[in-house]
Amino acid sequence: MSATQGTWVLAGPRAALPTLRPLVRAHERLRPVRVIELESPTATVSAEQLVDADGLLLVGDRRRAPSTVLPGPFLQDATGRAVPSGWVPDVGLERFAAAAARVLRRGGGVPGPLALLGQWNERYQRLAGRMEANLESSGELPFAVLRWTSERIARDDLVRALRLGLGVGIYFGHGRPSGWAGYHGLRAAHLTAVAGEPLGALLSVTCLTANRRRLGLSFSEEVVTGGVAACAVGAVAPVSHLENMRWMLGLAAAMRAGEIRLGAALLAAAPAGASTRSAYRILGDPLAPLVGTLEGARRAARVWAPAADEDLSQRQLEPA
């Protein structure tokens, strides 16, 4: 991570901005902050207003879908530089602001833990396994990697584990606007119903989880407005499995190198010119740190999620 911190830009209608004050104060302790009052709930920012920005959080009319608000996970400033940009609809802002500020106050240090999640399907098990193997082959990691794919852990146990306070969770599998096909169907309501520590970020590396078809809010939006994570990443359209894998391997490399800001890690990892970039949206704070709590990391390491061939004779467990 760069020793210098660029500006965090918050843009939204006047009525929404006071609710986000806890998050503004948390950012002000770390970096310059610029708050832009938009003239209407459907307005956006100009390229000139993004100069020197490391990230933009855009708040607006809840009736606007992620696919129509932003063209992708990055906007360009007036110099042509890409700026990670996140969207939050003007609903549930109190929960979002409190969770995002809480994550931000965890401070610096190393990213993680990283939880690999996925559907009980050979293709997606292979993707999760490939990412796990790539991480393990790169030498000693500064963060823990947890394998919580659905052949190892049931939905109720996973939901409780995801509320322990992790840095990031990454899901491989089929997705739909209402949530994940894995774990016998996981919805945002399963996660919001359980109290706990918010994740730094929850990435759905699958189709459509930021799409609003026949829904008031998409799964990825509800994860953020429900206070489950400071940031979520989801797609508004079908995506390529090959490009997904390249992006996630790049994300892991950025985390290995010590990058803790989600937007910067995604920017460093994104395949150049890939169509995957335009399909995804960042929901929530693009500068959310991928950092969990120390207690959460300790408890997460003891979550019961064994592989079928794992030797359990020496395993010491405690409740999550």
C-alpha positions as CSV (number, residue, x, y, z in Angstrom):
1,M,0.0,0.0,0.0
2,S,1.2,3.5,-0.8
3,A,2.6,5.5,2.0
4,T,0.5,8.5,0.8
5,Q,-3.2,8.5,0.9
6,G,-5.3,10.1,-1.8
7,T,-8.6,11.7,-1.2
8,W,-11.8,9.8,-0.3
9,V,-14.7,11.4,-2.1
10,L,-18.3,11.2,-0.8
11,A,-21.0,12.4,-3.0
12,G,-24.7,12.4,-2.3
13,P,-27.9,14.5,-1.8
14,R,-28.0,16.9,1.2
15,A,-30.5,14.8,3.2
16,A,-28.3,11.7,3.1
17,L,-25.0,13.2,4.1
18,P,-25.5,13.7,7.9
19,T,-26.3,10.0,8.3
20,L,-22.9,9.1,6.9
21,R,-21.0,11.4,9.3
22,P,-19.6,8.4,11.3
23,L,-17.9,7.1,8.2
24,V,-16.7,10.6,7.2
25,R,-15.0,11.0,10.6
26,A,-13.4,7.6,10.4
27,H,-11.9,8.5,7.0
28,E,-10.8,11.9,8.1
29,R,-8.4,10.2,10.6
30,L,-6.7,8.5,7.7
31,R,-6.8,10.7,4.6
32,P,-8.1,13.8,3.0
33,V,-11.9,13.8,2.6
34,R,-14.0,15.7,0.1
35,V,-17.8,15.8,0.5
36,I,-19.8,16.8,-2.5
37,E,-23.5,17.7,-2.1
38,L,-25.3,16.7,-5.3
39,E,-28.1,18.8,-6.6
40,S,-30.5,15.8,-7.0
41,P,-30.6,12.2,-6.0
42,T,-29.9,11.2,-9.6
43,A,-26.9,13.5,-10.1
44,T,-23.3,12.2,-10.3
45,V,-19.8,13.6,-10.0
46,S,-17.6,15.0,-12.8
47,A,-14.2,13.8,-13.9
48,E,-12.7,17.0,-12.5
49,Q,-14.1,16.3,-9.0
50,L,-12.3,13.0,-9.0
51,V,-8.8,14.4,-9.5
52,D,-6.5,13.2,-6.7
53,A,-9.1,10.8,-5.4
54,D,-8.3,7.2,-4.3
55,G,-12.0,6.3,-4.1
56,L,-15.5,7.6,-4.6
57,L,-18.6,6.6,-2.6
58,L,-21.7,7.7,-4.5
59,V,-25.1,7.8,-2.6
60,G,-28.3,8.3,-4.4
61,D,-31.9,7.5,-5.1
62,R,-32.8,3.9,-4.0
63,R,-34.8,3.5,-7.2
64,R,-31.7,3.5,-9.3
65,A,-30.1,0.1,-10.0
66,P,-26.3,-0.5,-9.8
67,S,-26.2,-1.2,-13.5
68,T,-27.5,2.3,-14.3
69,V,-25.6,4.4,-11.8
70,L,-22.0,3.4,-12.6
71,P,-20.5,1.9,-15.8
72,G,-18.2,-0.5,-13.9
73,P,-16.1,-0.7,-10.7
74,F,-13.9,2.3,-11.8
75,L,-14.5,5.8,-13.1
76,Q,-12.0,8.0,-14.8
77,D,-10.8,11.3,-13.5
78,A,-10.0,14.3,-15.7
79,T,-6.5,12.9,-16.3
80,G,-7.7,9.5,-17.4
81,R,-6.7,7.8,-14.2
82,A,-9.0,5.0,-12.9
83,V,-10.7,5.7,-9.6
84,P,-12.5,2.8,-7.7
85,S,-16.1,3.8,-7.3
86,G,-18.8,2.4,-5.1
87,W,-22.6,2.9,-4.9
88,V,-25.0,2.8,-2.0
89,P,-28.7,3.4,-2.4
90,D,-30.3,5.9,0.0
91,V,-31.7,3.2,2.3
92,G,-30.3,1.6,5.4
93,L,-27.6,4.2,5.6
94,E,-27.3,4.1,9.4
95,R,-26.4,0.4,9.4
96,F,-24.0,0.8,6.5
97,A,-22.2,3.9,7.9
98,A,-21.8,2.2,11.3
99,A,-20.5,-1.1,9.9
100,A,-18.1,0.6,7.4
101,A,-16.8,3.0,10.0
102,R,-16.2,0.0,12.3
103,V,-14.2,-1.8,9.7
104,L,-12.2,1.3,8.9
105,R,-11.3,1.7,12.6
106,R,-9.6,-1.7,12.6
107,G,-6.6,0.2,11.3
108,G,-3.8,-1.0,9.1
109,G,-1.6,-4.1,9.4
110,V,-2.0,-7.1,7.1
111,P,-5.1,-8.1,5.2
112,G,-7.2,-11.1,6.0
113,P,-8.3,-13.6,7.0
114,L,-9.5,-14.6,3.5
115,A,-12.4,-17.1,3.3
116,L,-12.8,-19.1,0.1
117,L,-16.5,-19.9,-0.4
118,G,-18.2,-21.9,-3.1
119,Q,-20.9,-24.1,-4.4
120,W,-20.8,-27.9,-4.1
121,N,-20.0,-28.3,-7.8
122,E,-16.8,-29.7,-9.4
123,R,-16.2,-26.6,-11.5
124,Y,-16.4,-24.2,-8.6
125,Q,-14.6,-26.5,-6.2
126,R,-11.8,-26.6,-8.8
127,L,-11.7,-22.7,-8.9
128,A,-11.6,-22.4,-5.2
129,G,-8.9,-25.1,-5.0
130,R,-6.9,-23.4,-7.7
131,M,-6.9,-20.1,-5.8
132,E,-6.0,-21.9,-2.6
133,A,-3.1,-23.8,-4.2
134,N,-1.9,-20.6,-5.8
135,L,-1.8,-18.9,-2.5
136,E,-0.1,-21.8,-0.7
137,S,2.6,-22.1,-3.5
138,S,3.6,-18.4,-3.1
139,G,5.5,-18.9,0.2
140,E,4.5,-17.8,3.6
141,L,1.4,-15.7,3.6
142,P,0.8,-12.7,5.9
143,F,-2.8,-13.7,6.3
144,A,-4.9,-16.9,6.9
145,V,-6.8,-18.6,4.1
146,L,-9.9,-20.5,5.1
147,R,-11.6,-23.0,2.9
148,W,-15.4,-22.8,3.6
149,T,-16.8,-24.2,0.4
150,S,-20.2,-25.9,0.7
151,E,-18.9,-29.5,0.7
152,R,-17.2,-28.7,4.0
153,I,-19.7,-26.4,5.9
154,A,-23.5,-26.0,6.1
155,R,-25.3,-22.8,5.5
156,D,-26.1,-22.0,9.1
157,D,-22.6,-22.6,10.3
158,L,-21.2,-20.5,7.4
159,V,-23.5,-17.6,8.2
160,R,-22.2,-17.5,11.8
161,A,-18.6,-17.8,10.6
162,L,-19.0,-14.9,8.2
163,R,-20.1,-12.7,11.1
164,L,-16.9,-13.3,13.1
165,G,-15.1,-10.3,11.7
166,L,-13.1,-11.4,8.6
167,G,-11.1,-9.3,6.1
168,V,-12.7,-10.7,3.0
169,G,-14.9,-13.5,1.7
170,I,-14.9,-14.7,-1.9
171,Y,-17.7,-16.9,-3.4
172,F,-17.3,-19.0,-6.5
173,G,-20.5,-20.6,-7.9
174,H,-23.8,-19.8,-9.5
175,G,-25.5,-16.6,-8.5
176,R,-28.7,-14.8,-9.0
177,P,-30.1,-11.3,-8.1
178,S,-31.4,-12.7,-4.8
179,G,-28.1,-14.4,-3.7
180,W,-26.0,-17.5,-4.1
181,A,-27.1,-21.0,-5.3
182,G,-24.5,-22.6,-3.1
183,Y,-25.3,-23.6,0.5
184,H,-28.8,-24.6,-0.5
185,G,-29.5,-21.0,-1.4
186,L,-28.0,-18.2,0.7
187,R,-29.7,-14.8,0.8
188,A,-28.8,-11.5,2.4
189,A,-31.5,-12.1,5.0
190,H,-29.6,-15.1,6.3
191,L,-26.6,-12.9,7.0
192,T,-28.5,-9.8,8.3
193,A,-30.4,-12.0,10.8
194,V,-27.2,-12.9,12.7
195,A,-25.4,-10.2,14.8
196,G,-21.7,-10.0,14.7
197,E,-18.7,-8.2,13.3
198,P,-18.9,-6.9,9.7
199,L,-16.6,-8.2,6.9
200,G,-14.2,-5.9,5.2
201,A,-15.6,-7.0,1.9
202,L,-17.8,-9.8,0.4
203,L,-17.1,-10.7,-3.2
204,S,-19.6,-12.7,-5.3
205,V,-17.5,-14.0,-8.2
206,T,-20.5,-15.1,-10.1
207,C,-23.3,-13.7,-12.3
208,L,-26.0,-11.3,-11.4
209,T,-25.7,-10.7,-7.6
210,A,-25.8,-6.9,-8.2
211,N,-28.7,-7.2,-10.7
212,R,-32.1,-6.0,-9.4
213,R,-34.4,-8.0,-11.7
214,R,-37.7,-8.4,-9.9
215,L,-36.2,-7.2,-6.6
216,G,-36.2,-4.0,-4.6
217,L,-32.5,-4.3,-3.9
218,S,-30.0,-6.9,-5.2
219,F,-28.1,-9.3,-2.9
220,S,-24.9,-7.3,-3.0
221,E,-26.7,-4.1,-2.1
222,E,-28.5,-5.7,0.8
223,V,-25.2,-7.1,2.2
224,V,-24.0,-3.5,2.5
225,T,-27.2,-1.7,3.5
226,G,-27.7,-4.5,6.1
227,G,-24.4,-3.8,7.7
228,V,-22.9,-7.3,6.9
229,A,-19.9,-5.8,5.1
230,A,-18.3,-2.4,4.5
231,C,-18.2,-3.3,0.8
232,A,-19.5,-5.9,-1.6
233,V,-18.7,-6.7,-5.2
234,G,-21.2,-8.3,-7.5
235,A,-22.1,-8.5,-11.2
236,V,-25.0,-7.0,-13.0
237,A,-24.7,-9.4,-15.9
238,P,-23.3,-12.8,-16.8
239,V,-19.5,-13.1,-16.4
240,S,-16.6,-15.3,-17.7
241,H,-15.2,-17.9,-15.3
242,L,-11.8,-17.6,-16.8
243,E,-11.6,-13.8,-16.4
244,N,-13.0,-14.2,-12.9
245,M,-10.2,-16.5,-11.9
246,R,-7.6,-14.2,-13.4
247,W,-9.0,-11.3,-11.4
248,M,-9.2,-13.2,-8.1
249,L,-5.6,-14.5,-8.5
250,G,-4.5,-10.9,-9.1
251,L,-6.5,-9.8,-6.0
252,A,-4.7,-12.4,-3.9
253,A,-1.4,-11.2,-5.2
254,A,-2.2,-7.6,-4.3
255,M,-3.2,-8.8,-0.8
256,R,0.1,-10.8,-0.5
257,A,1.9,-7.6,-1.4
258,G,0.2,-5.8,1.5
259,E,-2.6,-3.9,-0.2
260,I,-5.5,-3.6,2.2
261,R,-7.8,-1.3,0.4
262,L,-10.4,-3.2,-1.7
263,G,-10.6,-0.7,-4.6
264,A,-6.8,-0.5,-5.0
265,A,-6.5,-4.3,-4.8
266,L,-9.2,-4.7,-7.5
267,L,-7.6,-2.1,-9.7
268,A,-4.2,-3.7,-9.5
269,A,-5.7,-7.1,-10.2
270,A,-8.2,-6.4,-13.0
271,P,-7.4,-8.0,-16.3
272,A,-6.7,-5.3,-18.8
273,G,-9.5,-4.8,-21.3
274,A,-11.5,-7.7,-19.9
275,S,-15.3,-7.6,-20.3
276,T,-15.5,-8.8,-16.7
277,R,-14.5,-5.3,-15.5
278,S,-17.7,-3.7,-16.9
279,A,-20.0,-6.4,-15.6
280,Y,-19.0,-5.9,-11.9
281,R,-20.0,-3.1,-9.5
282,I,-18.6,-2.1,-6.1
283,L,-21.4,-1.6,-3.6
284,G,-20.3,0.3,-0.5
285,D,-17.0,1.9,0.4
286,P,-14.3,1.2,-2.2
287,L,-11.6,2.1,0.3
288,A,-12.8,-0.5,2.9
289,P,-9.8,-2.3,4.4
290,L,-9.7,-6.0,3.9
291,V,-8.8,-6.4,7.5
292,G,-10.6,-8.5,10.2
293,T,-10.4,-8.5,13.9
294,L,-7.8,-10.4,15.9
295,E,-10.5,-12.2,17.8
296,G,-12.4,-13.0,14.6
297,A,-9.2,-14.4,13.0
298,R,-8.6,-16.7,16.0
299,R,-12.2,-17.9,16.1
300,A,-12.4,-18.3,12.3
301,A,-9.4,-20.6,12.3
302,R,-11.3,-23.0,14.5
303,V,-14.5,-23.2,12.5
304,W,-15.5,-26.8,11.8
305,A,-15.0,-27.1,8.0
306,P,-12.9,-30.2,7.3
307,A,-12.1,-31.7,3.9
308,A,-13.3,-35.2,3.3
309,D,-9.8,-36.6,3.6
310,E,-8.6,-34.5,6.5
311,D,-7.0,-36.1,9.5
312,L,-9.1,-35.0,12.4
313,S,-7.3,-36.9,15.2
314,Q,-5.2,-33.9,16.3
315,R,-7.7,-31.2,15.6
316,Q,-8.7,-29.0,18.5
317,L,-12.0,-27.2,18.2
318,E,-14.0,-24.6,19.9
319,P,-17.4,-23.1,19.1
320,A,-17.4,-20.3,16.5
